[in-house]
Amino acid sequence: MEQKNGAILRRWVGDDRYTSKAAYAQLHRVYALLRLHVNFFQPVQKPVTKVRVGRRVRRVYDQAQTPYQRLRASGVLTPEAGAALEALYRRLNPLELRRQLDAALERLWNLAAPDPLSGGRQGNRDF
């Protein structure tokens, strides 16, 4: 996975190396759970403007919203797609989703290949 393009995934998964088919399948499971967690339950503040005050730049942000909320508010969804997303959102339980994500990450970390340069230690898992 690329550093920049997979920034969210890398922050959650860490820098371990995964080489087995089992690890590959588990990584896909983690990605599916993480996609739901981030898009439906992790609000983000987007920058609106930058104002220069002397030598400092003051950034102004909008109200924090999840990507799901932003998409619904944008008005670009068809009624069918909006209803499907709403149904998915209503089925999700954020606590259960987080428990599943943590369990899937733990299973993935157990499948990590040892790092030959660090004497078998695995990468950073602080998040």
MOTA-V609213 format. One record per backbone hydrogen bond with DSSP energy under -1.0 kcal/mol. NH is the residue of the N-H (numbers start at 1). CO is the residue of the C=O. E is the energy in kcal/mol with one decimal. If there is no record, write none. Layout:
nh=<NH,NH>
co=<CO,CO>
e=<E,E>
This chain:
nh=<6,7,10,11,12,13,14,24,25,26,27,28,29,30,31,32,33,34,35,36,37,38,39,40,41,42,44,48,49,51,53,56,58,60,62,65,68,70,71,72,73,74,82,83,84,85,86,87,88,89,90,91,92,97,98,99,100,101,102,103,104,105,106,107,108,109,110,111,112,113,115,120>
co=<2,4,6,7,8,9,10,20,21,22,23,24,25,26,27,28,29,30,31,32,33,34,35,36,37,38,65,60,60,58,56,53,51,49,46,44,39,66,67,68,69,70,78,79,80,81,82,83,84,85,86,87,88,93,94,95,96,97,98,99,100,101,102,103,104,105,106,108,109,17,121,115>
e=<-1.7,-1.3,-3.5,-2.0,-1.6,-3.1,-2.4,-1.9,-2.4,-2.3,-2.5,-1.7,-1.6,-2.6,-2.5,-2.2,-2.1,-3.0,-2.5,-1.5,-2.4,-2.9,-2.3,-1.9,-1.8,-1.1,-2.8,-3.6,-1.4,-3.3,-2.9,-1.8,-3.7,-2.9,-2.4,-2.0,-2.2,-2.3,-2.4,-2.4,-2.3,-1.3,-2.7,-2.2,-2.3,-2.4,-2.3,-2.3,-2.1,-2.7,-2.2,-1.4,-1.1,-2.9,-2.1,-2.2,-2.6,-2.4,-2.6,-2.3,-2.5,-2.4,-2.2,-2.2,-2.1,-2.9,-1.6,-1.4,-1.2,-3.5,-1.1,-2.3>
